[in-house]
Amino acid sequence: MSPEFVTGFILEALKVAILLAAPVLVFGLVAGLIVSIFQAATQINEMTLVFIPKMLAVGLAILIFFPWMLKIIIGFAESLFMNIPTYIR
């Protein structure tokens, strides 16, 4: 295995990880921002108020994006398994 191959493989794995995490993180960020604006407007400073909406938003994001996420990870795994003979050399 050459250093270029290892670098390319790691970059592809990181790209897949970022693609899989991005929708969930964005939904959590938006939910947190909305709750923070609500807290600022009503002057309710309860730290635990943020967790339930964020959990619901993350769950919703997983439900919405799961087929797409599954397609991405299956494509990565298929390319990984199909190229095992190339990786061994």
MOPAC internal coordinates of N, CA, C and O (Angstrom, degrees):
PM7 1SCF
backbone

  N    0.0000 0     0.00 0     0.00 0    0    0    0
  C    1.4584 1     0.00 0     0.00 0    1    0    0
  C    1.5223 1   109.32 1     0.00 0    2    1    0
  O    1.2310 1   121.42 1   -48.85 1    3    2    1
  N    1.2919 1   114.90 1   131.15 1    3    2    1
  C    1.4527 1   120.12 1  -179.90 1    5    3    2
  C    1.5341 1   110.03 1   -90.61 1    6    5    3
  O    1.2310 1   120.92 1   -21.09 1    7    6    5
  N    1.3024 1   115.85 1   158.91 1    7    6    5
  C    1.4714 1   118.92 1   177.55 1    9    7    6
  C    1.5417 1   112.59 1   -60.80 1   10    9    7
  O    1.2310 1   120.63 1   147.12 1   11   10    9
  N    1.3388 1   116.40 1   -32.88 1   11   10    9
  C    1.4606 1   119.96 1   178.43 1   13   11   10
  C    1.5259 1   110.68 1   -65.10 1   14   13   11
  O    1.2310 1   120.48 1   139.56 1   15   14   13
  N    1.3358 1   116.68 1   -40.44 1   15   14   13
  C    1.4602 1   120.59 1   179.25 1   17   15   14
  C    1.5213 1   110.79 1   -64.12 1   18   17   15
  O    1.2310 1   120.63 1   133.67 1   19   18   17
  N    1.3242 1   116.39 1   -46.33 1   19   18   17
  C    1.4663 1   120.62 1  -179.26 1   21   19   18
  C    1.5264 1   110.15 1   -62.74 1   22   21   19
  O    1.2310 1   120.38 1   137.19 1   23   22   21
  N    1.3168 1   116.88 1   -42.81 1   23   22   21
  C    1.4567 1   120.74 1   178.94 1   25   23   22
  C    1.5308 1   110.90 1   -62.85 1   26   25   23
  O    1.2310 1   120.47 1   135.79 1   27   26   25
  N    1.3279 1   116.71 1   -44.21 1   27   26   25
  C    1.4605 1   120.44 1   178.61 1   29   27   26
  C    1.5145 1   112.23 1   -63.84 1   30   29   27
  O    1.2310 1   120.53 1   139.47 1   31   30   29
  N    1.3299 1   116.59 1   -40.53 1   31   30   29
  C    1.4611 1   121.04 1   179.20 1   33   31   30
  C    1.5240 1   110.97 1   -64.91 1   34   33   31
  O    1.2310 1   120.36 1   136.61 1   35   34   33
  N    1.3147 1   116.91 1   -43.39 1   35   34   33
  C    1.4664 1   120.82 1   179.33 1   37   35   34
  C    1.5322 1   110.43 1   -65.88 1   38   37   35
  O    1.2310 1   120.13 1   139.33 1   39   38   37
  N    1.3198 1   117.35 1   -40.67 1   39   38   37
  C    1.4634 1   119.80 1   177.71 1   41   39   38
  C    1.5259 1   111.71 1   -63.06 1   42   41   39
  O    1.2310 1   120.39 1   139.38 1   43   42   41
  N    1.3379 1   116.86 1   -40.62 1   43   42   41
  C    1.4681 1   120.11 1   177.88 1   45   43   42
  C    1.5329 1   110.83 1   -65.03 1   46   45   43
  O    1.2310 1   120.26 1   138.19 1   47   46   45
  N    1.3287 1   117.10 1   -41.81 1   47   46   45
  C    1.4650 1   120.94 1   178.45 1   49   47   46
  C    1.5292 1   110.93 1   -64.28 1   50   49   47
  O    1.2310 1   119.99 1   139.20 1   51   50   49
  N    1.3152 1   117.62 1   -40.80 1   51   50   49
  C    1.4620 1   120.75 1   177.68 1   53   51   50
  C    1.5277 1   111.27 1   -66.33 1   54   53   51
  O    1.2310 1   120.43 1   141.92 1   55   54   53
  N    1.3391 1   116.79 1   -38.08 1   55   54   53
  C    1.4626 1   120.23 1   177.52 1   57   55   54
  C    1.5246 1   110.74 1   -62.34 1   58   57   55
  O    1.2310 1   120.49 1   137.00 1   59   58   57
  N    1.3219 1   116.67 1   -43.00 1   59   58   57
  C    1.4628 1   120.68 1   178.67 1   61   59   58
  C    1.5288 1   110.24 1   -64.77 1   62   61   59
  O    1.2310 1   120.30 1   137.56 1   63   62   61
  N    1.3266 1   117.02 1   -42.44 1   63   62   61
  C    1.4697 1   120.12 1   179.74 1   65   63   62
  C    1.5289 1   111.51 1   -63.17 1   66   65   63
  O    1.2310 1   120.09 1   139.51 1   67   66   65
  N    1.3261 1   117.44 1   -40.49 1   67   66   65
  C    1.4595 1   120.74 1   178.79 1   69   67   66
  C    1.5241 1   110.62 1   -67.73 1   70   69   67
  O    1.2310 1   120.39 1   138.60 1   71   70   69
  N    1.3402 1   116.86 1   -41.40 1   71   70   69
  C    1.4679 1   120.06 1   177.67 1   73   71   70
  C    1.5220 1   111.66 1   -61.88 1   74   73   71
  O    1.2310 1   120.23 1   141.75 1   75   74   73
  N    1.3199 1   117.17 1   -38.25 1   75   74   73
  C    1.4587 1   120.29 1  -179.38 1   77   75   74
  C    1.5265 1   112.01 1   -72.78 1   78   77   75
  O    1.2310 1   120.14 1   145.26 1   79   78   77
  N    1.3110 1   117.35 1   -34.74 1   79   78   77
  C    1.4639 1   120.64 1  -175.95 1   81   79   78
  C    1.5290 1   113.21 1   -85.53 1   82   81   79
  O    1.2310 1   119.90 1   155.20 1   83   82   81
  N    1.3268 1   117.80 1   -24.80 1   83   82   81
  C    1.4649 1   121.00 1  -172.23 1   85   83   82
  C    1.5262 1   114.39 1   -58.64 1   86   85   83
  O    1.2310 1   118.38 1   130.35 1   87   86   85
  N    1.3291 1   120.68 1   -49.65 1   87   86   85
  C    1.4758 1   118.21 1  -177.81 1   89   87   86
  C    1.5276 1   113.25 1   -62.41 1   90   89   87
  O    1.2310 1   120.68 1   141.02 1   91   90   89
  N    1.3174 1   116.30 1   -38.98 1   91   90   89
  C    1.4657 1   120.16 1  -179.24 1   93   91   90
  C    1.5208 1   110.05 1   -67.73 1   94   93   91
  O    1.2310 1   120.38 1   137.84 1   95   94   93
  N    1.3189 1   116.88 1   -42.16 1   95   94   93
  C    1.4622 1   120.00 1   179.35 1   97   95   94
  C    1.5244 1   112.11 1   -66.91 1   98   97   95
  O    1.2310 1   120.26 1   142.44 1   99   98   97
  N    1.3227 1   117.11 1   -37.56 1   99   98   97
  C    1.4687 1   120.33 1   179.39 1  101   99   98
  C    1.5290 1   110.58 1   -66.84 1  102  101   99
  O    1.2310 1   120.23 1   137.04 1  103  102  101
  N    1.3367 1   117.17 1   -42.96 1  103  102  101
  C    1.4658 1   119.61 1   178.05 1  105  103  102
  C    1.5309 1   110.39 1   -62.80 1  106  105  103
  O    1.2310 1   119.84 1   138.20 1  107  106  105
  N    1.3252 1   117.92 1   -41.80 1  107  106  105
  C    1.4675 1   121.26 1   177.25 1  109  107  106
  C    1.5135 1   112.05 1   -63.98 1  110  109  107
  O    1.2310 1   120.46 1   140.44 1  111  110  109
  N    1.3262 1   116.73 1   -39.56 1  111  110  109
  C    1.4611 1   121.01 1   178.70 1  113  111  110
  C    1.5226 1   111.24 1   -65.31 1  114  113  111
  O    1.2310 1   120.47 1   135.49 1  115  114  113
  N    1.3152 1   116.71 1   -44.51 1  115  114  113
  C    1.4707 1   120.06 1  -179.97 1  117  115  114
  C    1.5302 1   110.56 1   -64.84 1  118  117  115
  O    1.2310 1   120.26 1   138.13 1  119  118  117
  N    1.3212 1   117.11 1   -41.87 1  119  118  117
  C    1.4687 1   120.08 1   178.14 1  121  119  118
  C    1.5236 1   110.74 1   -62.97 1  122  121  119
  O    1.2310 1   120.00 1   137.07 1  123  122  121
  N    1.3099 1   117.61 1   -42.93 1  123  122  121
  C    1.4608 1   121.20 1   177.72 1  125  123  122
  C    1.5169 1   112.38 1   -63.34 1  126  125  123
  O    1.2310 1   120.64 1   141.21 1  127  126  125
  N    1.3310 1   116.37 1   -38.79 1  127  126  125
  C    1.4583 1   120.56 1   178.56 1  129  127  126
  C    1.5252 1   111.61 1   -66.20 1  130  129  127
  O    1.2310 1   120.78 1   137.50 1  131  130  129
  N    1.3257 1   116.11 1   -42.50 1  131  130  129
  C    1.4679 1   119.86 1   179.08 1  133  131  130
  C    1.5253 1   110.83 1   -64.17 1  134  133  131
  O    1.2310 1   120.20 1   136.68 1  135  134  133
  N    1.3189 1   117.22 1   -43.32 1  135  134  133
  C    1.4658 1   120.54 1   179.10 1  137  135  134
  C    1.5288 1   110.23 1   -66.30 1  138  137  135
  O    1.2310 1   120.12 1   142.13 1  139  138  137
  N    1.3294 1   117.37 1   -37.87 1  139  138  137
  C    1.4653 1   120.13 1   178.59 1  141  139  138
  C    1.5246 1   111.29 1   -64.61 1  142  141  139
  O    1.2310 1   120.23 1   139.46 1  143  142  141
  N    1.3333 1   117.16 1   -40.54 1  143  142  141
  C    1.4667 1   120.15 1   177.19 1  145  143  142
  C    1.5281 1   109.95 1   -64.45 1  146  145  143
  O    1.2310 1   120.58 1   138.48 1  147  146  145
  N    1.3378 1   116.51 1   -41.52 1  147  146  145
  C    1.4647 1   120.51 1   176.63 1  149  147  146
  C    1.5277 1   111.13 1   -61.08 1  150  149  147
  O    1.2310 1   120.41 1   136.63 1  151  150  149
  N    1.3236 1   116.83 1   -43.37 1  151  150  149
  C    1.4676 1   120.41 1   179.35 1  153  151  150
  C    1.5163 1   111.40 1   -64.86 1  154  153  151
  O    1.2310 1   120.49 1   141.20 1  155  154  153
  N    1.3253 1   116.66 1   -38.80 1  155  154  153
  C    1.4620 1   119.46 1   179.70 1  157  155  154
  C    1.5298 1   110.98 1   -68.69 1  158  157  155
  O    1.2310 1   120.54 1   142.66 1  159  158  157
  N    1.3256 1   116.58 1   -37.34 1  159  158  157
  C    1.4705 1   120.07 1  -178.72 1  161  159  158
  C    1.5224 1   111.52 1   -71.44 1  162  161  159
  O    1.2310 1   120.21 1   143.37 1  163  162  161
  N    1.3265 1   117.21 1   -36.63 1  163  162  161
  C    1.4717 1   120.23 1  -177.08 1  165  163  162
  C    1.5221 1   112.90 1   -97.97 1  166  165  163
  O    1.2310 1   120.06 1   174.04 1  167  166  165
  N    1.3113 1   117.49 1    -5.96 1  167  166  165
  C    1.4617 1   124.24 1  -177.97 1  169  167  166
  C    1.5219 1   112.18 1    59.31 1  170  169  167
  O    1.2310 1   120.58 1  -147.04 1  171  170  169
  N    1.3269 1   116.50 1    32.96 1  171  170  169
  C    1.4652 1   121.80 1   172.84 1  173  171  170
  C    1.5249 1   106.26 1   -93.44 1  174  173  171
  O    1.2310 1   120.37 1   -65.97 1  175  174  173
  N    1.3162 1   116.89 1   114.03 1  175  174  173
  C    1.4584 1   120.96 1  -177.52 1  177  175  174
  C    1.5197 1   111.04 1  -107.83 1  178  177  175
  O    1.2310 1   120.72 1  -120.68 1  179  178  177
  N    1.3100 1   116.23 1    59.32 1  179  178  177
  C    1.4637 1   121.27 1   178.86 1  181  179  178
  C    1.5233 1   108.05 1  -100.05 1  182  181  179
  O    1.2310 1   120.71 1   -59.91 1  183  182  181
  N    1.3313 1   116.25 1   120.09 1  183  182  181
  C    1.4680 1   120.61 1  -176.15 1  185  183  182
  C    1.5241 1   112.71 1   -69.53 1  186  185  183
  O    1.2310 1   120.25 1   149.43 1  187  186  185
  N    1.3195 1   117.12 1   -30.57 1  187  186  185
  C    1.4623 1   119.73 1  -176.80 1  189  187  186
  C    1.5276 1   112.46 1   -79.82 1  190  189  187
  O    1.2310 1   119.91 1   169.44 1  191  190  189
  N    1.3199 1   117.78 1   -10.56 1  191  190  189
  C    1.4621 1   121.63 1  -179.91 1  193  191  190
  C    1.5250 1   111.88 1   -65.28 1  194  193  191
  O    1.2310 1   119.60 1   155.88 1  195  194  193
  N    1.3126 1   118.36 1   -24.12 1  195  194  193
  C    1.4588 1   122.42 1  -176.16 1  197  195  194
  C    1.5300 1   111.86 1   -78.05 1  198  197  195
  O    1.2310 1   119.38 1   150.85 1  199  198  197
  N    1.3131 1   118.79 1   -29.15 1  199  198  197
  C    1.4586 1   121.25 1  -168.93 1  201  199  198
  C    1.5249 1   113.89 1   -67.75 1  202  201  199
  O    1.2310 1   119.62 1   135.72 1  203  202  201
  N    1.3183 1   118.33 1   -44.28 1  203  202  201
  C    1.4727 1   120.25 1  -176.86 1  205  203  202
  C    1.5307 1   111.48 1   -64.53 1  206  205  203
  O    1.2310 1   118.78 1   130.91 1  207  206  205
  N    1.3404 1   119.93 1   -49.09 1  207  206  205
  C    1.4705 1   118.16 1   177.47 1  209  207  206
  C    1.5314 1   113.08 1   -61.20 1  210  209  207
  O    1.2310 1   120.31 1   143.25 1  211  210  209
  N    1.3359 1   117.02 1   -36.75 1  211  210  209
  C    1.4627 1   119.11 1   178.15 1  213  211  210
  C    1.5203 1   111.06 1   -65.84 1  214  213  211
  O    1.2310 1   120.17 1   138.04 1  215  214  213
  N    1.3172 1   117.29 1   -41.96 1  215  214  213
  C    1.4663 1   119.90 1   178.68 1  217  215  214
  C    1.5169 1   110.65 1   -63.61 1  218  217  215
  O    1.2310 1   120.19 1   138.75 1  219  218  217
  N    1.3313 1   117.25 1   -41.25 1  219  218  217
  C    1.4613 1   120.51 1   177.87 1  221  219  218
  C    1.5300 1   111.20 1   -65.03 1  222  221  219
  O    1.2310 1   120.37 1   139.29 1  223  222  221
  N    1.3197 1   116.90 1   -40.71 1  223  222  221
  C    1.4689 1   120.68 1   179.53 1  225  223  222
  C    1.5271 1   111.13 1   -65.45 1  226  225  223
  O    1.2310 1   120.46 1   138.06 1  227  226  225
  N    1.3229 1   116.73 1   -41.94 1  227  226  225
  C    1.4656 1   120.10 1   178.47 1  229  227  226
  C    1.5247 1   110.24 1   -65.87 1  230  229  227
  O    1.2310 1   119.87 1   138.10 1  231  230  229
  N    1.3157 1   117.86 1   -41.90 1  231  230  229
  C    1.4653 1   120.67 1   176.73 1  233  231  230
  C    1.5204 1   111.72 1   -62.01 1  234  233  231
  O    1.2310 1   120.34 1   138.91 1  235  234  233
  N    1.3281 1   116.95 1   -41.09 1  235  234  233
  C    1.4583 1   121.54 1   177.71 1  237  235  234
  C    1.5279 1   110.81 1   -64.11 1  238  237  235
  O    1.2310 1   120.64 1   137.85 1  239  238  237
  N    1.3283 1   116.38 1   -42.15 1  239  238  237
  C    1.4702 1   120.13 1   178.90 1  241  239  238
  C    1.5244 1   110.91 1   -62.86 1  242  241  239
  O    1.2310 1   120.33 1   139.71 1  243  242  241
  N    1.3244 1   116.97 1   -40.29 1  243  242  241
  C    1.4625 1   120.05 1   178.35 1  245  243  242
  C    1.5228 1   110.35 1   -64.85 1  246  245  243
  O    1.2310 1   120.05 1   138.18 1  247  246  245
  N    1.3270 1   117.51 1   -41.82 1  247  246  245
  C    1.4644 1   120.27 1   178.26 1  249  247  246
  C    1.5298 1   112.01 1   -63.78 1  250  249  247
  O    1.2310 1   120.47 1   138.20 1  251  250  249
  N    1.3153 1   116.71 1   -41.80 1  251  250  249
  C    1.4602 1   120.31 1  -177.76 1  253  251  250
  C    1.5225 1   111.66 1   -71.58 1  254  253  251
  O    1.2310 1   120.28 1   134.45 1  255  254  253
  N    1.3241 1   117.08 1   -45.55 1  255  254  253
  C    1.4625 1   121.01 1  -171.80 1  257  255  254
  C    1.5242 1   114.33 1   -95.75 1  258  257  255
  O    1.2310 1   119.56 1  -177.85 1  259  258  257
  N    1.3473 1   118.45 1     2.15 1  259  258  257
  C    1.4614 1   119.94 1  -176.18 1  261  259  258
  C    1.5236 1   113.44 1   -59.32 1  262  261  259
  O    1.2310 1   118.45 1   135.42 1  263  262  261
  N    1.3393 1   120.56 1   -44.58 1  263  262  261
  C    1.4722 1   118.00 1   179.03 1  265  263  262
  C    1.5325 1   112.58 1   -60.89 1  266  265  263
  O    1.2310 1   120.50 1   138.45 1  267  266  265
  N    1.3141 1   116.65 1   -41.55 1  267  266  265
  C    1.4584 1   120.61 1   177.98 1  269  267  266
  C    1.5293 1   111.42 1   -65.34 1  270  269  267
  O    1.2310 1   120.47 1   136.81 1  271  270  269
  N    1.3384 1   116.72 1   -43.19 1  271  270  269
  C    1.4587 1   120.99 1   178.95 1  273  271  270
  C    1.5211 1   110.83 1   -63.38 1  274  273  271
  O    1.2310 1   120.53 1   140.25 1  275  274  273
  N    1.3168 1   116.58 1   -39.75 1  275  274  273
  C    1.4522 1   121.49 1   178.95 1  277  275  274
  C    1.5221 1   110.58 1   -64.78 1  278  277  275
  O    1.2310 1   120.28 1   139.97 1  279  278  277
  N    1.3259 1   117.07 1   -40.03 1  279  278  277
  C    1.4637 1   121.13 1   177.90 1  281  279  278
  C    1.5263 1   111.00 1   -62.85 1  282  281  279
  O    1.2310 1   120.62 1   137.87 1  283  282  281
  N    1.3214 1   116.41 1   -42.13 1  283  282  281
  C    1.4707 1   121.07 1  -179.68 1  285  283  282
  C    1.5308 1   110.40 1   -64.09 1  286  285  283
  O    1.2310 1   119.98 1   132.07 1  287  286  285
  N    1.3287 1   117.64 1   -47.93 1  287  286  285
  C    1.4623 1   120.40 1  -176.29 1  289  287  286
  C    1.5234 1   111.31 1   -70.72 1  290  289  287
  O    1.2310 1   120.00 1   146.09 1  291  290  289
  N    1.3384 1   117.61 1   -33.91 1  291  290  289
  C    1.4670 1   119.94 1   177.09 1  293  291  290
  C    1.5294 1   109.97 1   -67.79 1  294  293  291
  O    1.2310 1   120.16 1   139.06 1  295  294  293
  N    1.3223 1   117.29 1   -40.94 1  295  294  293
  C    1.4697 1   120.17 1   176.71 1  297  295  294
  C    1.5145 1   111.80 1   -61.04 1  298  297  295
  O    1.2310 1   120.31 1   137.82 1  299  298  297
  N    1.3210 1   117.01 1   -42.18 1  299  298  297
  C    1.4674 1   120.43 1   178.41 1  301  299  298
  C    1.5213 1   110.75 1   -65.05 1  302  301  299
  O    1.2310 1   120.47 1   135.60 1  303  302  301
  N    1.3333 1   116.71 1   -44.40 1  303  302  301
  C    1.4660 1   120.19 1  -179.41 1  305  303  302
  C    1.5268 1   111.05 1   -66.25 1  306  305  303
  O    1.2310 1   119.93 1   140.25 1  307  306  305
  N    1.3378 1   117.74 1   -39.75 1  307  306  305
  C    1.4611 1   120.22 1   178.01 1  309  307  306
  C    1.5114 1   111.38 1   -61.96 1  310  309  307
  O    1.2310 1   120.18 1   135.15 1  311  310  309
  N    1.3364 1   117.26 1   -44.85 1  311  310  309
  C    1.4674 1   119.69 1   178.81 1  313  311  310
  C    1.5203 1   111.00 1   -65.71 1  314  313  311
  O    1.2310 1   120.56 1   146.19 1  315  314  313
  N    1.3167 1   116.53 1   -33.81 1  315  314  313
  C    1.4541 1   120.65 1   177.73 1  317  315  314
  C    1.5194 1   111.16 1   -65.29 1  318  317  315
  O    1.2310 1   120.53 1   132.15 1  319  318  317
  N    1.3443 1   116.59 1   -47.85 1  319  318  317
  C    1.4615 1   120.17 1  -178.34 1  321  319  318
  C    1.5197 1   112.50 1   -72.01 1  322  321  319
  O    1.2310 1   119.81 1   145.28 1  323  322  321
  N    1.3261 1   117.96 1   -34.72 1  323  322  321
  C    1.4624 1   120.54 1   179.76 1  325  323  322
  C    1.5225 1   111.65 1   -68.04 1  326  325  323
  O    1.2310 1   120.12 1   151.52 1  327  326  325
  N    1.3176 1   117.37 1   -28.48 1  327  326  325
  C    1.4617 1   121.06 1  -176.23 1  329  327  326
  C    1.5195 1   113.43 1   -99.20 1  330  329  327
  O    1.2310 1   119.57 1  -166.86 1  331  330  329
  N    1.3277 1   118.42 1    13.14 1  331  330  329
  C    1.4681 1   120.58 1   179.09 1  333  331  330
  C    1.5233 1   111.85 1   -57.07 1  334  333  331
  O    1.2310 1   118.78 1   137.08 1  335  334  333
  N    1.3425 1   119.93 1   -42.92 1  335  334  333
  C    1.4789 1   117.96 1   177.11 1  337  335  334
  C    1.5287 1   113.42 1   -59.70 1  338  337  335
  O    1.2310 1   120.74 1   145.34 1  339  338  337
  N    1.3158 1   116.19 1   -34.66 1  339  338  337
  C    1.4735 1   119.89 1   177.61 1  341  339  338
  C    1.5239 1   110.28 1   -69.40 1  342  341  339
  O    1.2310 1   120.33 1   142.19 1  343  342  341
  N    1.3227 1   116.98 1   -37.81 1  343  342  341
  C    1.4566 1   120.50 1  -178.17 1  345  343  342
  C    1.5193 1   111.66 1   -68.31 1  346  345  343
  O    1.2310 1   120.29 1   148.18 1  347  346  345
  N    1.3240 1   117.05 1   -31.82 1  347  346  345
  C    1.4634 1   120.45 1  -176.54 1  349  347  346
  C    1.5264 1   111.80 1   -69.21 1  350  349  347
  O    1.2310 1   120.78 1   145.59 1  351  350  349
  N    1.3143 1   116.11 1   -34.41 1  351  350  349
  C    1.4828 1   119.76 1  -178.00 1  353  351  350
  C    1.4739 1   113.00 1   -65.77 1  354  353  351
  O    1.2310 1   120.10 1   180.00 1  355  354  353

